[in-house]
Amino acid sequence: MLGKMELTAPCHFGMEAVLKKEIFDLGYDVTKVSDGRVYFEGDAEAICYSNVFLRTAERVLINVGEFKAETFEELFQGTKAIEWENYIPEDAKFNVVKAASVKSKLFSPTDIQKIMKKAMVDRLGSYYQRTHFEETGIEFGIRVMINKDIVSVGLDTTGTSLHKRGYRLLTAKAPIAENLAAAIILLSPWKEDRILVDPFCGSGTFPIEAALIGANIAPGLNRKFASMEWKHLIDTKMWSDCKQDARERIIVPEKMDIQGYDLNPEMVEIARENARKAGVDQYIHFQARDVKDLSHHKKYGFIITNPPYGERLMDKDSVADIYKTLGERYKELDSWSMYMITSYPDAETSIGRKADKNRKIYNGMMKTYLYQFMGPKPPKRSEGER
Ligand SMILES: C[S@@+](CC[C@H](N)C(=O)[O-])C[C@H]1O[C@@H](n2cnc3c(N)ncnc32)[C@H](O)[C@@H]1O
């Protein structure tokens, strides 16, 4: 069984502070934050909790080794020095599934993968007294990052990325990753008693993630993780206790008003179906509607959205028109805040207002900006009022 370890959770570049807070709120000590990664301390139970509860992480890795390597020989020796036998049983399948290199002498992913696998076979071969492995058993994925010649070796506890919650079988043409959508919502001051509208909801990712947050439904409640199969390391009961705890934490918010609109009625159907799968359809009103009809009688709401980007979905003029219309509609919603993620370079000009804050975020390889237009804070509620 596993003792205390250093764990790493990669996330979207620019969202480290949000993930750090999530890990802290789960009760774990964050030891380091670097670009796109948060490091923390935890035991086997932390592997269960971080996989099931973290909304903004991409995966959770056990840091099994860190060493310097400028040559393949050093990479081989460094990998061989890791106590792989503490994790990997004799019949297991093991592979370096991902190798990335930044500003380092070693940079060929396939060569890095091959050398490391060879070193692991060498180490495990002498431990288990064999030269060949059938690899018919449970799976272990190794992910390695070489940054300025420092090799960080991670054992992947997650498997399929955490952004795949399992509810989004159908998507829009340019969907936003679920964990990035969650990070943007968590970055905003939105709480479940404030209105949230996504006028370009596509497959419904923002409304669904917001409803999951508002009802305190853990994002990983209904999915599997690679390390659930590692029964020699993590007791099966630990997983079932963690999921039971997640079920007990679900709340039924008294008041939660979330709305998703899209011009395309087929997208709206898809969004509805996805929300049903996520178990939050009762909290969201979806409807086919053009952004030009966006209006609301209530105050202090939030628009959180990802409008068409242009390069992927349509020609430049119609994109400019959409942002112009959004700007005009938003102007009428004078007490509202708007969080908008886009890679459209003229978004602020077309909207007709400069954002109060803006931060660069990578959505996969695409550079995007999150524009934050801040509305006023609502007046303090009087006693007993919600
Ligand atoms: C980038 S996608 C949104 C993706 C969404 N965030 C998701 O995760 O699936 C933009 C969406 O805007 C919709 N759209 C385009 N023009 C529109 C308009 N005038 N009014 C409302 N929606 C529009 C498209 O149908 C598309 O689904």
The ligand as a Gaussian input file, in Angstrom:
#p B3LYP/6-31G(d) Opt

LIG

0 1
 C      -17.624000      28.041000     -29.652000
 S      -19.253000      27.383000     -29.707000
 C      -19.672000      27.189000     -27.993000
 C      -19.222000      25.876000     -27.466000
 C      -19.709000      25.583000     -26.056000
 N      -19.029000      26.402000     -25.059000
 C      -19.479000      24.104000     -25.744000
 O      -18.688000      23.773000     -24.842000
 O      -20.051000      23.263000     -26.441000
 C      -20.231000      28.738000     -30.216000
 C      -21.722000      28.470000     -30.353000
 O      -22.365000      29.688000     -30.724000
 C      -23.529000      29.369000     -31.476000
 N      -23.943000      30.584000     -32.222000
 C      -23.462000      31.086000     -33.380000
 N      -24.089000      32.231000     -33.704000
 C      -25.004000      32.480000     -32.724000
 C      -25.950000      33.527000     -32.474000
 N      -26.092000      34.538000     -33.315000
 N      -26.683000      33.463000     -31.347000
 C      -26.565000      32.438000     -30.483000
 N      -25.688000      31.396000     -30.682000
 C      -24.914000      31.432000     -31.772000
 C      -23.087000      28.198000     -32.338000
 O      -24.217000      27.423000     -32.732000
 C      -22.111000      27.438000     -31.404000
 O      -22.769000      26.358000     -30.776000

